[in-house]
Amino acid sequence: MRVTFVMMGWENLSVQYISSYLKQRGHEVRLAYDQSLFDDKNYLSMPFLAKIFDQGNNIIKQTIDTQPDLICFSVMSVTHQWALKIAKEVKKHLDVPIVFGGIHAIICPEEIIEKEQVDMVCLGEGEYALADLLDNMGKGSIDTSLEGFYFKSANGEIIRNGKRALIADMDSMPFPDKELFAPFVPIKNYYLAVTNRGCPFSCSYCSVSAQDAVEQELENFKKVRERSVDNVLEELRINKTKYNYKWIDFRNPVFSPSKDWILEFCAKYKEQINLPFRIFSHPLLIREDTSIALKEAGCFAIQMGLESYDPEVRNKYLHRVETNNQINKAIATMERVGISYSMDYILNLPGQEEPELRAVGKLFSGLKHLYRVSPFLLTYLPKLKINE
């Protein structure tokens, strides 16, 4: 069976993992891709230029030209309106079932399945679910009792099935299908990777926490499901030979909560890969030994979410349990080790007042190895604890 993913704006690792598994199961995977120049729904919006460079008609033609048996959209809250618009137009030309998945569909399935252009919602990880769906379609029909989906019948009735167990063994999954995005994104410039799924923390403003709330009762649920160091390095070696990329961007919410995992990774990475890389971390995970190991292995930047320097705001509204003393200790560790780092900071928080911003501005201004501060306006995404 042939499945087409319709995507916009950036390289998507979730889709790459699903694509690899579907190909392993004997299915064809295609990509219809919109670069979304000047309006990626996330970081950049310049409406006048976006209108000039709009590729809406092209993405619809791309989708039609792939002649799919199934069309998939992986959506976040900020992209699902775009996806609904494209899906509606595609439906005018193709009588093909459309499935929505991704984090917004996982946390808001009732809202999505009600849309007339959506035939199915994937309720969790897509690898096994979509493979079984396509196997089923290949036999000539759709089994609307398949776990892991909401289905809409021909008469509009919604069939709500249960969720599937999560994938227990991350090493059992094939490596992400970089070939899917290679015609559209310059993988030779940098390599996008993840080493785990999930996050050890439960921040009130983060969609990962909302997903945890949906999945915590499922079989194999863990806050973090980690790949082995050797599995990660095998992926990086294979694709280093293939794409000759210049550096690696690890996009886990946090690189790893395990000190032992990090120390093992750094020792082997230096020997086997030896390229610059960037990670995400958290003040409670910054240690001197791991910071030294990361720097020696080639980590040129740690991106860390500070988010608020007011302990009451941070704890009450953001559900961040670290103290200012622990934040200051993490910063002092990175300064002492001499590893470059950046800080994310949220503005427009409930209870945020000028003295906090003056205090954190003073803190930032005296730091030698802090190379960037990234301010973000608080966004109230669906199903987040902070909305309460």
C-alpha positions, 0 to 999 in steps of 0.5 A, a space after each residue: 500500500 502507498 501512504 503519503 505524509 503531508 508536512 509543512 515547515 520543518 523536518 519531522 523525526 516522528 514521521 521519519 520513524 514511522 516511515 522506516 517502520 512502514 517500509 520495513 513492513 512492505 509499504 511505500 511512503 511518499 512525502 508532500 512537503 510545503 516549506 512554509 516560507 515566512 510562516 512556519 506556524 512556530 518561529 516566524 510569521 511575516 504574512 505579506 511575504 508568506 502570501 507571496 511565497 504561498 505553496 498551498 496549491 503546490 502541496 495539493 498537487 504534490 499530494 495528488 501526484 503521489 497517488 496514495 491509498 492513505 493520506 497522513 497528517 502529523 499535527 501540532 496545535 499550531 499546525 493543525 488548522 493548516 492541515 485541516 485546510 489542506 485536507 479539505 482541498 485534497 478531499 475535493 480531488 481524491 477519494 482517499 481516507 485521511 488520518 490525523 496523528 501527532 501530538 495535537 491529535 493525541 491530546 484532542 482526538 474528539 475535536 479532530 475526528 469531528 472535522 468532516 475532512 478527517 476519517 481517522 485519528 491515530 491515538 498514539 505512536 503511529 508505527 504499529 498502528 499505521 502498519 496494521 491499518 495499511 496491512 488491513 487496507 491491502 486486504 480490501 477493507 478497513 477493520 474499524 475495530 483496530 486499536 489505536 484509532 478513532 474511525 468515522 463510518 460512511 454514515 458519519 458515525 464515530 467509532 472510538 477504539 482503545 489505545 495501544 500499548 507504547 513501544 517498550 524496546 526503543 532499540 527494536 525500531 528501525 532508524 529514522 527514514 532521512 531519505 524521505 526529507 532529503 530532497 527538501 532539507 539540507 541534511 548535509 548541513 546538520 543532522 537531526 536526532 533523538 535518543 529517547 522518547 518522553 521527559 522526566 519532568 511534568 512542566 505545566 506549559 509543555 505538551 509532552 506533559 499533556 501527552 503523558 496525562 493521556 498515555 500514563 495508563 498505557 502498557 509500557 508507559 515510562 516517563 522516559 524510554 531511552 535508546 541504548 548508547 550503541 544503538 544511537 551511535 550506529 545510526 549516527 555512523 551510518 548516516 555520517 557516511 551517507 550524508 557527511 553532515 557537519 554537526 548533530 542537533 539532539 532534540 530530546 526535551 532533555 538529552 538524558 536523565 541518566 548520568 551513566 548514559 551520558 558518560 558512556 555516550 560521551 566516551 564512545 561518541 568521541 571515538 566513533 563520531 567526533 563531530 560538534 553537537 547540541 543538546 537540551 537540558 534542565 537545571 536539575 540535570 546539570 552536573 560537573 562530571 557530565 558537563 566536562 564529558 559533554 564538552 570534551 566529546 564535542 558539545 558546543 551548546 546546552 540549551 536549558 529552560 530557565 523559564 522563570 527566576 521567581 520561585 513562586 511563579 515557577 513552582 505555582 504556575 509552571 510546576 517547576 520544583 527546582 530552587 533558585 539555589 539549584 538554578 544558580 548551581 547549574 549555571 555556576 557549573 557550566 561557567 566553571 566548566 566553560 561550556 557554552 549554553 543558552 537560556 529559554 525564558 517565558 514572558 507574560 506569565 501569571 504573576 510575573 512582575 518587573 523585579 523578577 525581570 530586573 533580577 534575571 537580567 542582572 544575572 544574565 548580564 554577568 555570565 561569560 558562557 551564556 551565548 543567547 537568551 531566548 524569550 518566548 511569550 506564554 502560549 496556552 495550548 490545549 489540555 495543558 495544566 497551566 490553563 487551569 
